[in-house]
């Protein structure tokens, strides 16, 4: 059996030992860290997320901290979304782009103070990007990776667990809002967020030396609600239509192609990176779009690495960027990054290694 060789280039998370004790069965790499991808019972872990509460090590969601008098200026330059009304304690989803309007990350921006922001990033090195931009613009801001490691609690019973731990005030948190607090002396920020549509919270641990301690406190508190380990669930995220940056995007994808146009404010200042290109793309119209695909057949397909070509009436039209078995739909479903000339209801063929697979394009979400 192949294993990941130990390397200083790949870091374990502060919850690593706790996940080993939980019986983690597989990892992937993300932001040069190890992220659990399963605990040996994919269907059980799926239903736990759908019906109960699941505990995730998502410390790979690294934070890029902007600190100093020009922190807000840099945050806006990096974000093609109007941040002028963003308040302390509020988070905003950002479709971060390069100068050509190409999506390079989709972080959650959290405003901790007027001079302090975090970018909770997906899988690309925004630390280097932010530092370079700050230097080129001559801004008075420190850009660093702080000692912050998120843990997620997701599922319909997650709110009860978090309220039990912190108090009923968490029930009043709006989506993407957060509050700094402590739990038995452990500093955390509690945010209503997470990469699922089942509801939940993320606990931003601010002292990595207490990772296993925090994991165990949460695990013990959640026993009454049947808590168990899990991970960002591929089946649930596809059913819910959640974008995976780097998985569902390539190096020319713009926000309008992947349903993120609503997170672009075209009237932000001209010095916002990518805004000029995004205005042009909006005016011309995107040449690709993201749609759902439901494949024919009623048995689970073996996942394949990479993207699969999609044809329609014999013509190459795009790619299937992911595919997962849906336990609720009893179908194989996925995302198509496909020509804007196609539409819901069109029949397509997906070119898999084991042969062509027929399917139909549909709108999001699947459920």
C-alpha positions, 0 to 999 in steps of 0.5 A: 500500500502506498503511503505519503512519505514524511517531508518538511514540505508537508505539515500535519495540522494541530489536530493530526494526532487527534484524527489518528486516534479517531481512525483516519483512513486517508489524507490529501494535501492542501496548502502544503498540509495534510487534510483528512479525507475519510475515516473508513466509512464513507456512507456513514460519514455522509449520513452523519453530516446530513442527519447529525453533527460531524467534526472536521479537521480543516486546519488546512484553511490557512489564514493570511493576516493583513495587519496595520494602517493599510490593512483595509486598503490592501484587503480591498485591492485584493477583493473585487467585492465592495468591502466599504460596509464590512463591519468588525466581526463580519466575514465576506466571501471573496472571488479573488482574481489576478489582473486578467480576471482569472480566479486565483482563490475564493477565501472568506475575508474576516474583519477582526479590526479596522487594521486587522483582517484574515483571508481564510484561503482555499488551496493556493498561496495567497500569502506570497501574492498579498505580500507582493501586492503590498510591497508593489503598492508601498502599503504600510501593512504586515502580511503573515500567516498567524497561528490559527487553525480552523475546526469545523462542526457541520450538520443540523445538530452542530448548532446545539453542540456549539451552543452547549460549548459557548452559550446560546449567543451563538444561535444569533450569529449571522452567516459568515459572522464571527466572535472571538471568545475562549473555551476553558482558556483556549482562544478561539473565534466562533464563526457560522460558516463551513463547506457544507449546506447542512449548517454549522460553525467553524472554530478558529483556534488561535493557539496551536499548542492546544489543538488536541485539547480543543478536539477532545473537548468538542468531541466529548461535548458532542457525544449527546448529539452523536458527534463523530469525525468527518471531512469536507464531504465530496458527495454532499458538496456536489449535491449542494453545488459548492465550488471547489477552487482548483478542483472545479477551476483551471488557470483561465476560469473567471468568476462569471463561469462558475456562478460567482458573478454575484460576488463581483462589484464592478463599481469598486475602485479601479485599483482593485486587481482584476476589476478592469478585466472583469468589467470586460468579461461581464460586457462580453459574456462568459464563454463557459458556464458551470452546470450540473450533470446527472449520469445515467445508471443506478450504480456508483462509478469509480472516481477518476483523477482529473477532468473528463471530456464532455461531448454533445452531439459528437462535439467537444463542449467542456469537461466534467470537473468532479463526479460523486455518488449521491446517496440521496439521489441514488445517482452519479452527479457532478459539475460541468464546466461547459460551453455557454451554448449548452443548457439544462436538458441537453444530453451529453456524453462523458468520456471516462477511462472505462468508456463513454457515460451518458447523462443530462445537464441540469441547473444547481442545486441538485437538492 
